[in-house]
Amino acid sequence: MAHNRVMQWAVLARTWWIYDANQQCPFRSAYRLTTYLQGLHKPVYHRHGDVGDHVVVFNTRHIAMRGEFWRTYKHFHHTRFAGGFSRASAYRVHEEDPTRILERACHNRLSGLDNKRTLMKRLHLFPDEEIPEEILENVTGQIQQVQAIPKKLEDYSQREIDSFPRLFKMPEDYDIESYKRENRLEPDQHTSKAWRLK
Amino acid sequence: MSNNAIPRDFLKNVLQNGMGRYVCQLQRITFRFCKSHPGSRHMRDFIENHMLDFTQKNPGVVVYLQPRRHRPPSIVAEFLNGRREMMEMIDKEPEEICKWTEHMRGRSGVQIVNMIRNNHTETPSTQGIWHPFMFRDSETALTKFPNPQLSAVKQTGKTATDYLLEEVEKK
C-alpha cells in the first residue's frame, strides 16, 4: 500500500490528554494518569515502544485526600549528608508546592521503569484553572475523573440545610458547629522542625 | 562461508498438507554412484541391502538409480513444489545414507533458510491499522477542552441521599 508510511505516522502520533484534578484522590488519579503516560491504553502498546501520551493536569491545588491523609501521609527526603533527613506531612508539602503531591504520586507509580524520567516530562501539572494556550491547543481528549465531586456544605443554602429531613435527633451535647470554628489542633509533631508551621 | 550466503526468509510451509490425507512431498529420489570406484562402496552396499526396503515402504516415491563413471556418490531429491535438492554421499556409511534418504522423504521441499523472525503474516489486517482517533466520537473534533461533561464520572443508579429525599417528597 502506498500510504503505509503515513498510516504509521498516525499510529505513533503522540496525543495530548487533559485531566481535571478537582476533588480527586491523587493516588487513584496517578493510577489512571500513568496508564496514559505509558501508552497502556493503546492496542499497539509494547514496553520497548515509545508510545506514551502527554497528560495535562489542572486544579492540582484542589485535590482531595481521604481520611487523615493530609496530616499522616509523609513525604521523605535525605540530602545524603549527616542529619540530612527530613520529612513533611502532605498538607505542608501542598502549601509549598500545590503540584508536588500529584507529581510524586505519579512518580512512585512509575517506579522500576527505565524511562520514568522521560514519562514524567510528559506530565504537565498546573495548580489552577490557568493553562498556557500553546499547551491547551494540543489537547484532543479528556480523561475521566476517578471519583464523583461531592457537594460541599457551603454549596447548600441555609434553607436547604434546614429543610433536609432529619432521621434521628442529635444529643444535646453533640458539637455540630465545629466546622465553623478555627482549627485549634496542635501542629503535626512528625514533621521536621524546618517544615513546621511557625 | 559467510553468514549472508545462507538465504534469510520468513517461516514457510506446505499448508493444509494432512487436512484430508497426508501427501508425501518427495516425488522422486535418484541415487547416483559409480559401479567400480571405491568412493561409491557404501552407496553400492546401500543399494544392495537397504534400498528395496525403502521402495516397498514408499510406493509413492519414484526411485532412480544413475550410475556415473568415476564420479562421487550423491542423492537427488525432487519435490512436489518443483524444487530439487542434491546431497553428496561421500564417505557416508549405508546407515547414514538410510538416514538422509528418510530425511528427504520427510521434508516439505521448502528451502532451508535462516529465519528472520518467528512471527509473520502474508495477509496484514484488512480492517486497517489502529490509530489514536479510531473509535473516537467525531464530536471531540469540535469540543473545547477542558469539558466538564467528558470529565465527570458516569454515574448510574441512585445514591442513598437521593433515595431518602425521594421518599420524603412522596410523603
Contacts between the chains, C-beta under 8 A, distances in Angstrom:
chain1	res1	chain2	res2	distance
A	7	B	128	7.5
A	7	B	129	5.1
A	7	B	131	7.2
A	8	B	129	7.5
A	10	B	129	7.8
A	10	B	131	4.0
A	10	B	132	7.3
A	10	B	133	7.7
A	11	B	129	5.5
A	11	B	130	6.5
A	11	B	131	5.1
A	11	B	132	7.8
A	13	B	131	7.2
A	13	B	132	5.8
A	15	B	132	4.8
A	18	B	145	5.1
A	18	B	146	5.1
A	19	B	151	7.7
A	20	B	146	5.8
A	20	B	148	7.7
A	20	B	151	4.6
A	42	B	130	7.5
A	42	B	132	7.4
A	43	B	130	5.1
A	44	B	130	6.1
A	58	B	146	7.0
A	136	B	145	6.8
A	139	B	145	4.5
A	139	B	146	7.8
A	140	B	132	7.8
A	140	B	133	7.8
A	140	B	140	6.7
A	140	B	145	7.8
A	141	B	136	7.4
A	141	B	140	6.4
A	141	B	145	7.8
A	141	B	150	8.0
A	142	B	145	5.9
A	142	B	146	6.2
A	142	B	147	5.6
A	142	B	150	4.0
A	142	B	151	5.4
A	143	B	151	7.7
A	144	B	150	7.2
A	144	B	151	6.6
A	144	B	152	7.6
A	144	B	153	6.4
A	144	B	154	7.3
A	145	B	151	5.5
A	145	B	152	6.4
A	145	B	153	5.4
A	146	B	153	7.4
A	147	B	153	6.4
A	148	B	152	7.3
A	148	B	153	4.7
A	148	B	155	6.1
A	149	B	152	7.5
A	165	B	164	6.6
A	165	B	165	7.4
A	165	B	168	4.5
A	167	B	164	7.7
